[in-house]
Amino acid sequence: MSETIRILVVDDHPVFRDGLVTVLGTQTDFDVVGEAAGGSQAVEMAAQLTPDVVLMDLEMPEMDGVQALTAMRSHHPGQRVIIFTAFDDEDRIVAAVAAGAQGYILKGAPREQVFQAVRSVHAGNTLLEPAVASKLVRRASGEAAAEPDSLTPRELEVLRLVAQGLQNKEIAERLRIAERTVKFHVGSVMGKLSAGNRTEAVTTAVQRGLIEL
């Protein structure tokens, strides 16, 4: 039996929020433990309920999603947050990822993609919708970046799979290598890119044009 994933849903539109809760409820491994209508309420509920994953909009009253995300992670650095929004402009995407969002998906995405994002982020991975990643690439194309230590072909291969949301075990199976070898490559990539976590490694690589999604 799979582990139950406890989810906090944050959106200031009641009709959309209700619909999202209903859709998430179709999955036997999901448990929506709370609903918040704004950023301030979300921060309070995250502290009280300690959800596994927060699924949160960006534009909300009182405190927006980036501010709420920053506050959540200041109190609980391990909090896993997916931004689920209609906004796909570069500034918002960069701000959210820089604040620590492990996922960024757009409203209107297929429900299966939402389910995948929740499960992937819960497992400690990163999931950026391709359309979102392309925005980061376009932003990076106009910005100079410091030359990183060279990544090997295998490291780039592993990093691309990390960006797709695959776990170490899945990457090992895909590449037919040992899981401990994948772990070593991920650690090496994070070190070369001066990244504190997998999300930051993917974001940095996309911004520098090292990988495309």
N, C-alpha and C positions, 0 to 999 in steps of 0.2 A: 504494500500500500504506500502510495507516494506521500511525502510530507505536505501538510497543509500550509499554504502560504497566506499569512494574515495581511490584509490590504486596507490601507486608509485611502479613501477617495476624496479628492479636493477639487471642487468646482463651484462657482457662484451661480450657475444656472441650474435650478432645481430639476427641470425636465430632463436636461442632459445627464445630470448626476444620477437621477433615478434610473434612466435607461442604461447607463454604464453599470450601475450596481446590479441591475437585472441580468445583463449580459455576462458579467463576471460570475454571477451566481450559477450559471449553467455548467461551470467547471467544478468538479468534485474536489479538486485540490486547492480551491480558492475559498477564502473566508473573509468577507468584507466586515471588518471589525468596527468601522466608523466612517462617518461622512462629515466633511467640513465645507462650509460655504465661503470661506475666505482664508487668507494667509495667516492671520493672527490666531484664528480658531484652529487651523491646521497645526501650527506650532505647539499649541497647548495639548491638542489631542494626540499628537505624535509622542509627546513626553509622557502622557498618561497611559496610552495604549501600547506603546513600543511595537508598532507594526513592522512586519518584515519588509514590506514595500509600500511606498507612498506614490500614488498615481495622481499627479497634480497639474492643474491648469497654470498658465502664466499670468494672464490679466485678471486680477481680482481686486475687490475693494479693500481698503485699509493697508494691506500688505500684499505685494505681488508675489508671484511664484519664486522669483530669484531671491527676494528678500527672505521669504519663508524658508526656502531651501538652505540659505546661508545660516539662518537661525537654528534650524533643525540640526545641521551638521556641526554647529558650534557646541551644542549640548550633547549630541550623540554623533561623533565623527563617522561611525559605521552605518548611519542611516542610509538606506538605499531608496533613491528617488527617481521616478520616471516623469519627465515633463510630457504631458498629453495636451496639446494645444492646437489651435487653428493658425497660430502665428509661425511663419517660416522665414522671417527676415533674418539676415545674417547677425545683426547686433544682438537680437534676443537669443539666438542659438549659441553664439559665442559666450554670452553672459551666463547662460544656464549651465553650459558644460564647464566653464571656468569655475562656477560656484560649486560644482561637484555632482551634477546630474549624471547618473549612469545610463540613462536612456532618454531619448527624445523622439517622440512619434507624433504624427499629425492626426488631428481629428479627421475622420473620413477614412482612416486606414482600415483594412479588413479586420474583423474581430480576431481572426487567427493570429494576425500580427501583434495585436494587443496582448493576447494570451502568451505568445512567444516572448514578448518583451518582459512581461511580469516574471515568467519562469527563468529567463536568462539572467535578468538583473538580480533576482533572488539568489541565483547560484553564484553571484559574484562577478558576472560578466558585464560587458557593455553592449548596448544595442542602439545604434543610431540609424534611423530610417535613411535609405539611400538618398532621398531628396534632400534631407538635412545635411548629410555628409557632403553632397555636391556643393551646397552653399558654403560650407567651410573651405572646400577646395578653391572656390572662386574668390573667397576672402583672402586666402593664403597666396593666391597668384599675384596679388598686388603688394604683398608684404615681404620684405627681406627677412630671412631667417638665418640664424647662426648655423654654420656647417656642423652637423652632428657627427659623432663617430660613425664610421661606416657600418651599416647593418649587413649581415651576410644574407645570401639568397634564402637560406633556411629560416633565418630570423624574420625576414620580410614575409615569408610564406606563413609562418606561425602568427605573425601580427595581423595579417589579413583575415585569418580565421577567428582570431580574438575579436576583431572588429565586427564580424558577423554574429557575435554572441555565443560562439562555441566554448564549451568548458574544456579544461585541459584533457580530460578523458576522451572527449569527442575529437579533439584535435589529434590526439595520439592515434586514435583509430583511423581517422581520415588519412594521416600521413604514414601510418604503419610504423610508428616509433614508440618508445617507452614513454609513459606518462611523466616520469621523472625528467626525461629529456626535454619534454615540452615545458615543464616547470623551469628548467634551467634556461631555455631560450627566452621565455617570458621575462625572467629576472634580468637576463642580459640586455634585452631590449629596453626595459624600464631604466636600467642603469645608463645605457648609452643616450637615452632621450631625457635623462634627468626627470623621469616621471615618478610620481609618488604612488600611482595605482594604474590599473589597466586602462581605465577611462582616459586618464591624462596621457598615457602612452599613445592610444589610438588618436586622440585629438591632436597631439603634437605631430604625429606622423602624417595625418591628413593635412594639417596646416603647412607642413614643410613639403608637401607633395611627394612623400615617400610611398604612400599607398593611395589608391582610389577605391571608393565604394560604390 
